[in-house]
Amino acid sequence: MYPNSFRRYARLQAGFTLIEVMIVVAIIAILAAIALPSYSDYVLRGKLVEASNMLSATRANMEQYYQDNRTYLTSGTILSPCDAASLTTLNGSLKNFTLSCPTLTASTYKLVATGSTTATTGFIFNVTDANVQTSTVGAVWGAGSYACWAMKRGTTC
């Protein structure tokens, strides 16, 4: 009697029930709903670093140029880091932003990094010769302006 009832019980317990599979699917869906937005923000923050690195490096180049030439403007045959040719070369190496110098005089400048891809659209980072840093974030982070470089969602300066 025992061998037959054991075989019958074993046949009934083969595989998973539909409810067990649905519970697993629900758990995976909940984990994905939590993880995907966090991962998307993480990837975007990685792209924003390009702007801060580029602005910091270009600002350092501008200050070095000023120390050598006593002007931020192109001096003779020596090109300013904000010269159109210099910017074209620099922008060619960037993936997510474009750099511009909308304000450039002999004694002042403003560097602007503007998002140039779908992910970075609406993100604008600025720095001046006085090292005043400002930013505007895209709609994906709830569009707003900050008195610092906003490098993550919910930044407060």
C-alpha positions in Angstrom: 0.0 0.0 0.0 2.8 2.4 0.7 4.6 2.2 -2.6 1.4 3.0 -4.6 0.3 5.9 -2.5 3.8 7.4 -2.6 3.9 7.2 -6.5 0.5 8.8 -6.7 1.6 11.6 -4.3 4.9 12.2 -6.3 2.9 12.5 -9.6 0.7 15.1 -8.1 3.6 17.3 -6.8 5.5 17.5 -10.1 6.1 21.1 -11.3 4.8 24.4 -10.0 1.3 25.6 -9.6 0.1 28.7 -11.5 -0.2 30.7 -8.3 3.4 30.0 -7.4 4.5 31.2 -10.8 2.4 34.3 -10.6 3.8 35.2 -7.2 7.4 34.9 -8.6 6.4 37.1 -11.6 4.9 39.7 -9.2 8.0 39.8 -7.1 10.2 40.3 -10.1 7.9 43.1 -11.4 8.1 44.9 -8.0 11.9 44.6 -8.0 12.1 45.9 -11.5 9.8 48.8 -10.8 12.1 49.9 -7.9 15.4 49.2 -9.6 14.8 50.7 -13.1 14.3 54.4 -12.1 17.3 54.2 -9.8 19.4 52.7 -12.5 18.2 55.4 -15.0 19.3 58.1 -12.6 22.6 56.4 -12.1 23.3 56.3 -15.8 22.2 60.0 -16.2 24.5 61.1 -13.4 27.4 59.3 -15.1 26.7 61.4 -18.2 26.6 64.7 -16.2 30.1 64.2 -15.0 31.3 65.0 -18.5 30.0 68.6 -18.1 31.6 69.2 -14.7 34.9 67.7 -15.8 35.0 69.7 -19.1 34.0 73.0 -17.4 36.6 72.5 -14.6 39.4 71.7 -17.1 38.5 74.5 -19.4 38.3 76.9 -16.5 41.8 75.9 -15.4 43.0 76.4 -19.0 41.4 79.8 -19.1 43.1 80.9 -15.9 46.5 79.6 -17.1 46.0 81.4 -20.4 45.1 84.6 -18.5 48.3 84.3 -16.3 50.4 83.9 -19.4 48.7 86.6 -21.6 46.9 88.9 -19.2 43.7 88.5 -21.2 41.1 85.9 -21.9 40.8 86.9 -25.5 43.0 85.4 -28.3 46.4 87.2 -28.1 48.3 87.3 -31.4 48.8 83.8 -32.7 48.1 82.2 -29.3 44.5 80.9 -29.3 42.4 81.4 -26.2 40.7 78.2 -24.9 37.4 80.0 -25.7 38.4 80.7 -29.3 36.1 79.1 -31.9 38.8 76.7 -33.2 39.6 75.6 -29.7 35.9 75.0 -28.9 35.4 73.1 -32.1 38.3 70.7 -31.2 37.0 70.3 -27.7 33.4 69.7 -28.7 34.5 67.0 -31.1 35.7 64.9 -28.2 32.5 65.3 -26.1 29.5 62.8 -26.2 26.8 64.4 -24.1 27.4 68.2 -24.0 28.6 71.1 -26.1 30.8 73.9 -24.6 30.4 77.5 -25.5 31.7 80.9 -24.2 28.7 83.3 -24.6 30.4 86.0 -22.5 34.1 86.6 -23.3 35.9 89.8 -22.7 39.6 90.6 -21.9 38.9 90.3 -18.1 35.8 88.1 -17.8 34.3 84.9 -19.2 31.4 82.5 -18.8 31.6 78.9 -19.8 28.4 77.1 -20.6 27.9 73.3 -21.1 24.6 72.5 -22.8 23.2 69.0 -23.0 23.4 67.7 -26.6 21.8 64.2 -26.4 18.3 63.0 -25.6 19.2 62.0 -22.1 20.9 65.3 -21.3 18.4 67.7 -23.0 17.6 70.6 -20.7 20.7 70.3 -18.6 22.9 73.4 -18.6 26.0 74.0 -16.5 27.7 77.3 -16.2 30.9 78.7 -14.6 32.3 82.2 -14.6 35.8 83.6 -14.2 34.9 84.2 -10.5 34.1 80.5 -10.2 30.4 81.1 -9.8 28.7 77.8 -10.6 25.1 77.5 -11.7 23.0 74.9 -13.4 19.6 74.2 -14.9 18.3 70.6 -14.8 16.1 68.9 -17.4 12.5 68.0 -17.1 13.4 64.4 -16.2 14.6 65.8 -12.8 11.7 68.3 -12.5 13.2 71.3 -14.3 14.8 73.9 -12.1 17.7 76.3 -11.6 20.4 75.9 -8.9 23.3 78.0 -7.6 25.6 75.1 -7.9 26.2 72.2 -10.3 23.2 69.9 -9.7 24.7 66.4 -10.2 21.9 64.3 -8.8 18.1 64.5 -8.4 16.9 66.6 -5.5 20.1 68.6 -5.2 20.1 71.5 -2.7 23.0 73.9 -2.8 
